[in-house]
Amino acid sequence: MATMTRVFVARLAGLSVFDPLGDRVGRVRDVVLAFPATRRRPRVLGLVVEVAGRRRVFVPITRVTNMDAGQVVTTGLVNMRRFEQRPTETLALAEVLDRGVQVQEAGQEAYEATVEDILMEPERGREWAVTKVYVRKGVPSQGGGLRRITGRRGETRLVDVADVTGLHLSASGQGAARLLESYDDSRPADLAEVIHELTPQRRVEVATSLDDDKLADVMEELPADDQIEILASLDVERAADVLEAMEPDDAADLLSELPQDRQEELLQLMEPGEAAPLRRLLTYDDESAGGLMTTEPIILGPEATIAEALATVRQEDVAPALATVVCVCRPPLETPTGRYLGIVHIQRLLREPPHSPVGSILDKELEPLDPEDTLGTVTRVLANYNQVCMPVVDADGHLLGAVSVDDVLDHILPEDWREERHEESDEVIRG
């Protein structure tokens, strides 16, 4: 225990966790605290560790034998039951850092501050407690940054936890910079899971701290109730901007959950070119090819070369499923297009000379979907022809969009599939 005397919580974020044999178990994502009414110092219950499969599990602090600048070492096996926060527990990174508090040091005037970090130290046995709080004078203002209270702007202090009031009390306007820093390397779906598990107030605070593009990516991965909750918390102009940044089919699905007058208000604030595809999507049944499709497939003219097509599908912002096919059409090359000619599969692109035109290698035998085709029909077509993406064409031969397998899975899985948790028989004991 000699090497484990003082640990700042923020420095644990992302550290690798190893078992006694030196095998990597996962990485630290948060620290679980409890604020007992009978004592001044918050207890450290354990660590939230992300293991293989992006599963977050709980490791009791009594099973941690070493924590230093580079790693965390535990004793024995890690219980793989998924971590679920209890009402009496507080997450240090997710809920405490960036929180506004009151500080009253002995012999000094009280001041408001923002929590930058917290220091934990071992007590008896292998138990730990929060002993100090690293604060920055000033509290977050509505426009971001700090509102000056006293002393030099942004002055920092390491104060005793007993001198801090409001450490475990949620307050409006709390920032989320520290939490988001610890998830910089996460995919939108993983960050969405973290946000979903927060309290409603904290969920909104964290989500709205993201920039528009990142928030749009995360919104696409959240359950509908969370999407509506977050969208309602935004001012109407920003809500319209986020909808513009979302994939058209996801944005249309979200709009369809809103009252008609709210839909129209947001559509009116969007750029006409961004609103028009959403208006078209909203005219289709949710479980039809038209309702499932995105209006932004990859589209090229027949004279485009193989090299151009490959450069297009390699673009980072193109979804993997959409990148499997190139739709070839007469101009204009935006949906709804001129006459649809056929598709080219990415594997065929890889086998042809780079200078050849895509119009010379069209697959014309694969019949496109009709916008009125049902979900069942779409699913059978994808399965029968081993496709992950299919074009949607109207009766006049205009390309309207494309349906990808991820759009179909979203509709054939149970409505609460994003919220399902694997249940294991083992119990996690912490308290």
Helices and strands as residue ranges (DSSP letters): E 7-8, G 9-12, E 16-18, E 24-34, E 43-51, G 52-54, E 55-60, G 61-63, E 64-67, E 71-74, E 89-91, I 92-96, E 100-103, E 111-122, E 128-137, E 139-140, E 146-147, E 156-160, G 161-163, E 164-165, H 177-182, H 188-196, H 200-208, H 212-219, H 224-233, H 236-245, H 248-256, H 260-269, H 272-282, H 289-292, E 299-300, H 306-313, G 322-324, E 325-329, E 340-345, H 346-351, G 358-361, H 375-384, E 389-393, E 399-404, H 405-412, G 417-419
